[in-house]
Amino acid sequence: MTFRDLHYGGDLPLLLPNAWDVASALAFADAGFRAVGTTSFGVAAAAGEPDGGRASRDATRALVRRLAGIPVHVTADIEDGYTEDPEQVADYAAGLGADGVNLEDSSAGRLIDPALHAAKVAAVKRRAPGLFVNARVDTYWLGQDAGVESSLARALAYVEAGADGIFFPGAAAPDDLRILAARTPVPVNVLLVPGLTLHELAGLGVRRVSTGSLPYRAAIDAAVAVATDARAGRTPPPATPYATMQQRLTRHQARA
């Protein structure tokens, strides 16, 4: 199936785990996921940078290129495209070699003019028609103009510009999700919603669910727990054997 097909096939939404490096992407692939996304937070944080300041540009490009040959689809979180210039956004997105991109309609913590974001979407689709563009509406995420009608107005402008999917991070109320999905004519993506299963999200019309930076943050917590448990004299938790992870990396290196 193509990456686009994964948004339409099956009874459940596409569950998209978000990786921050090659090892995490390979682990998700070995766990049976058919597509992996990157996380701008995880990629930036792993490099010692805060999220959202366009700091992940080079690291994201390098990661996607290192994932060439991975036996699953790859979609990249490219923040706001790292520039206001739609043609430069298109150059970057088209040159990644990914199956899709996630493109935010905010910059520096503020919503941008939806006409500018629509221009970015249109430029990417002109340059790379086969690239799945997931246009992100950050109204709920930022708590700015966060309502169904205002969010839909932005979403529909991006669909008209050629967006293949719409991402509403932070939207969590079932009534809101039902309306957003029903009135958006392309697959709707949300973050994991506490208290709602994939089956329940499917019933609301959601077609894609992303883990976002949660796996990265949980991994950091788990790493700290290993050290603090050892310090306290507790038995370390089980983990994937060194040899297994080494084999994954060796196989990947041979495919690249």
HELIX and SHEET records of a PDB file:
HELIX    1   1 ASP A    5  HIS A    7  5                                   3    
HELIX    2   2 VAL A   22  ASP A   30  1                                   9    
HELIX    3   3 SER A   40  ALA A   46  1                                   7    
HELIX    4   4 ARG A   57  ARG A   66  1                                  10    
HELIX    5   5 PRO A   86  GLY A   95  1                                  10    
HELIX    6   6 PRO A  114  ARG A  127  1                                  14    
HELIX    7   7 THR A  139  LEU A  142  1                                   4    
HELIX    8   8 VAL A  148  GLU A  160  1                                  13    
HELIX    9   9 PRO A  174  ARG A  183  1                                  10    
HELIX   10  10 LEU A  198  GLY A  203  1                                   6    
HELIX   11  11 LEU A  214  ARG A  231  1                                  18    
HELIX   12  12 TYR A  242  ARG A  255  1                                  14    
SHEET    1   A 9 LEU A  14  LEU A  16  0                                        
SHEET    2   A 9 ARG A 208  SER A 210  1                                        
SHEET    3   A 9 VAL A 188  LEU A 191  1                                        
SHEET    4   A 9 GLY A 165  PHE A 167  1                                        
SHEET    5   A 9 PHE A 132  ARG A 136  1                                        
SHEET    6   A 9 GLY A 100  GLU A 104  1                                        
SHEET    7   A 9 HIS A  73  ASP A  77  1                                        
SHEET    8   A 9 ALA A  35  THR A  38  1                                        
SHEET    9   A 9 ASN A  18  ALA A  19  1                                        
SHEET    1   B 2 SER A 106  SER A 107  0                                        
SHEET    2   B 2 ARG A 110  LEU A 111 -1                                        
END                                                                             
